[in-house]
Amino acid sequence: MQDRVSEEKQINDGDYAADISYRDQPLSGTEISEMQDRDDWNIKNPPVEVTIVKNLRETELVPREYRNTRARFMKMTGERRLQPHLSELPPLGKSTNHRHTTEAVLYIIKGNGYTNMGYDDEPLQRIDWEEGDLLGIPLWSWHQHFNTSETETVRYLAVQDTFMVKALGLHQSERHPDQ
């Protein structure tokens, strides 16, 4: 299936904003759930409990095969709602197309690329980003990250409300049916 991409809207100072608003969408079913893969990976690679993470550019990451990335999850001291993780894409790499019931913001630590995102039966929007950018992922929207460099990795910090959503019994993550 070819990705459908729409135009970005430019704001006055040269920054870009996508016109992707939140909307309710039902869970599509367990056949595409990533939860077992996620749980198995987290058992083998439990979150590192820390007060501070020094130098996000050099923090050691481990392969996260079910997403085509390398990653490391953290549990920050005293945190009860938010869970950060570092992820890295290899040169010309791409994550799996997925969605989750957690809200997420991504800070691009290094590299250049783009994210395609959108909801069912809507055109995907391409959001280009580079080192230093902050990207919001709308709740339950499909999204896939792409590294455009042939030689350099992309590294980003994702912060999600995972602990709170899990406590409410609403945590779900799905791989796109076309993956």
LUMDO-162943 format. One record per residue (C-alpha): residue number from 0; residue in one letter; x, y, z. Coordinates in Angstrom, 2 decimals, decimal comma. Example, Ala and Ser with C-alpha at 12.3 -4.5 7.8 and 13.67 -1.06 7.14 Angstrom:
# LUMDO-162943
(node 0 A (12,30 -4,50 7,80))
(node 1 S (13,67 -1,06 7,14))
# end
This chain:
# LUMDO-162943
(node 0 M (0,00 0,00 0,00))
(node 1 Q (1,43 3,34 -0,98))
(node 2 D (1,46 5,99 1,74))
(node 3 R (-0,81 8,95 1,13))
(node 4 V (0,81 12,21 2,18))
(node 5 S (-0,74 15,65 2,42))
(node 6 E (0,82 19,10 2,53))
(node 7 E (2,15 20,64 5,72))
(node 8 K (0,89 24,03 6,89))
(node 9 Q (3,51 26,68 7,44))
(node 10 I (3,27 28,97 10,46))
(node 11 N (4,56 32,55 10,49))
(node 12 D (8,11 32,01 11,78))
(node 13 G (9,17 29,12 9,54))
(node 14 D (8,25 26,31 11,95))
(node 15 Y (5,80 23,73 10,65))
(node 16 A (2,64 22,36 12,18))
(node 17 A (0,62 19,41 10,98))
(node 18 D (-3,14 19,64 10,99))
(node 19 I (-3,75 16,33 12,77))
(node 20 S (-6,35 16,59 15,48))
(node 21 Y (-7,28 13,91 17,99))
(node 22 R (-10,33 11,80 17,32))
(node 23 D (-11,75 8,68 18,92))
(node 24 Q (-10,99 5,38 17,22))
(node 25 P (-11,82 1,92 18,56))
(node 26 L (-9,21 -0,74 19,20))
(node 27 S (-9,09 -2,91 16,12))
(node 28 G (-8,54 -6,26 17,82))
(node 29 T (-5,85 -8,44 19,29))
(node 30 E (-4,60 -9,94 16,01))
(node 31 I (-2,39 -6,90 15,42))
(node 32 S (-1,54 -6,14 19,03))
(node 33 E (2,11 -5,50 19,86))
(node 34 M (1,53 -5,96 23,58))
(node 35 Q (3,03 -9,46 23,85))
(node 36 D (6,13 -8,42 21,87))
(node 37 R (6,44 -5,32 24,06))
(node 38 D (6,00 -7,26 27,31))
(node 39 D (8,51 -9,95 26,24))
(node 40 W (11,07 -7,27 25,31))
(node 41 N (10,53 -5,40 28,60))
(node 42 I (11,10 -8,61 30,62))
(node 43 K (14,46 -9,11 28,88))
(node 44 N (15,30 -5,39 29,00))
(node 45 P (13,66 -3,89 32,09))
(node 46 P (13,54 -0,09 32,40))
(node 47 V (16,65 1,43 33,94))
(node 48 E (15,75 3,15 37,22))
(node 49 V (17,53 6,51 37,33))
(node 50 T (17,35 10,05 38,61))
(node 51 I (19,29 11,51 35,69))
(node 52 V (20,42 10,21 32,31))
(node 53 K (23,71 11,74 31,23))
(node 54 N (24,47 12,26 27,55))
(node 55 L (21,48 10,91 25,62))
(node 56 R (23,65 10,82 22,49))
(node 57 E (25,82 8,03 23,94))
(node 58 T (23,46 6,08 26,21))
(node 59 E (23,74 2,37 25,38))
(node 60 L (20,72 0,95 23,56))
(node 61 V (19,67 -2,63 22,81))
(node 62 P (17,90 -4,06 19,73))
(node 63 R (14,10 -3,81 19,81))
(node 64 E (13,28 -6,09 16,92))
(node 65 Y (9,50 -5,73 16,98))
(node 66 R (9,89 -2,00 16,14))
(node 67 N (13,04 -2,17 13,94))
(node 68 T (14,89 0,11 16,37))
(node 69 R (17,40 0,04 19,19))
(node 70 A (15,99 1,37 22,47))
(node 71 R (16,27 1,81 26,22))
(node 72 F (13,34 2,51 28,56))
(node 73 M (13,80 4,45 31,79))
(node 74 K (11,89 4,77 35,06))
(node 75 M (12,78 8,14 36,46))
(node 76 T (12,95 8,52 40,25))
(node 77 G (9,48 9,01 41,68))
(node 78 E (7,76 8,94 38,30))
(node 79 R (4,23 7,53 38,37))
(node 80 R (2,72 8,77 35,10))
(node 81 L (5,38 9,36 32,45))
(node 82 Q (7,85 6,90 30,95))
(node 83 P (10,67 8,05 28,68))
(node 84 H (12,61 5,92 26,26))
(node 85 L (15,45 6,47 23,84))
(node 86 S (15,14 5,00 20,38))
(node 87 E (17,51 4,87 17,44))
(node 88 L (16,99 4,15 13,75))
(node 89 P (19,88 2,89 11,60))
(node 90 P (20,85 4,71 8,39))
(node 91 L (17,88 4,61 5,98))
(node 92 G (15,98 2,66 8,65))
(node 93 K (12,32 2,88 9,47))
(node 94 S (10,24 1,87 12,46))
(node 95 T (7,19 -0,32 12,10))
(node 96 N (3,97 1,54 11,44))
(node 97 H (2,11 1,42 14,74))
(node 98 R (-0,20 3,24 17,14))
(node 99 H (-0,74 3,31 20,89))
(node 100 T (-3,15 4,51 23,53))
(node 101 T (-0,43 6,57 25,18))
(node 102 E (0,22 10,19 24,35))
(node 103 A (3,76 10,81 23,14))
(node 104 V (6,19 13,61 22,41))
(node 105 L (9,50 12,98 20,64))
(node 106 Y (12,59 15,13 20,96))
(node 107 I (15,04 14,57 18,09))
(node 108 I (18,48 14,23 19,69))
(node 109 K (20,40 13,65 16,48))
(node 110 G (19,74 13,07 12,82))
(node 111 N (17,19 13,96 10,17))
(node 112 G (14,12 12,21 8,91))
(node 113 Y (10,37 12,29 8,86))
(node 114 T (7,29 10,72 10,37))
(node 115 N (4,16 9,72 8,50))
(node 116 M (1,08 9,88 10,70))
(node 117 G (-2,69 9,90 10,53))
(node 118 Y (-5,88 8,09 11,39))
(node 119 D (-7,75 5,26 9,61))
(node 120 D (-9,20 6,21 6,22))
(node 121 E (-7,47 9,61 6,22))
(node 122 P (-4,45 10,68 4,19))
(node 123 L (-1,20 10,36 6,08))
(node 124 Q (0,76 13,52 6,73))
(node 125 R (4,53 13,65 6,36))
(node 126 I (6,25 15,63 9,09))
(node 127 D (9,93 16,36 8,37))
(node 128 W (12,17 16,81 11,41))
(node 129 E (15,80 17,35 12,35))
(node 130 E (18,03 17,49 15,39))
(node 131 G (16,55 19,77 18,05))
(node 132 D (12,91 19,40 16,94))
(node 133 L (10,01 18,35 19,18))
(node 134 L (7,24 16,25 17,63))
(node 135 G (3,84 15,39 19,11))
(node 136 I (2,23 12,07 18,25))
(node 137 P (-1,57 12,29 18,48))
(node 138 L (-3,28 9,67 20,62))
(node 139 W (-4,05 6,43 18,71))
(node 140 S (-2,81 7,76 15,37))
(node 141 W (-0,83 5,52 13,05))
(node 142 H (2,77 6,67 12,81))
(node 143 Q (6,04 5,49 11,32))
(node 144 H (9,46 7,11 11,62))
(node 145 F (12,03 7,22 8,79))
(node 146 N (15,76 8,02 8,84))
(node 147 T (16,72 9,80 5,60))
(node 148 S (20,51 9,58 6,08))
(node 149 E (22,54 6,93 4,28))
(node 150 T (25,35 7,11 6,86))
(node 151 E (24,09 8,47 10,21))
(node 152 T (21,71 7,08 12,83))
(node 153 V (18,70 8,98 14,13))
(node 154 R (18,19 9,11 17,88))
(node 155 Y (15,12 10,45 19,65))
(node 156 L (13,75 10,67 23,18))
(node 157 A (10,08 9,70 23,49))
(node 158 V (8,11 10,59 26,60))
(node 159 Q (4,75 8,88 27,03))
(node 160 D (2,11 8,65 29,76))
(node 161 T (2,57 4,86 29,83))
(node 162 F (2,48 4,30 33,61))
(node 163 M (-0,79 6,21 34,00))
(node 164 V (-2,47 4,53 31,02))
(node 165 K (-1,38 1,09 32,31))
(node 166 A (-2,77 1,89 35,78))
(node 167 L (-6,13 2,69 34,16))
(node 168 G (-6,07 -0,64 32,26))
(node 169 L (-6,13 1,14 28,89))
(node 170 H (-2,64 0,42 27,55))
(node 171 Q (-2,65 -0,94 24,01))
(node 172 S (-0,23 -0,85 21,11))
(node 173 E (-0,88 -2,19 17,63))
(node 174 R (1,15 -2,84 14,50))
(node 175 H (-0,50 -1,61 11,31))
(node 176 P (-2,29 -4,47 9,49))
(node 177 D (-0,14 -3,88 6,39))
(node 178 Q (3,11 -4,55 8,29))
# end
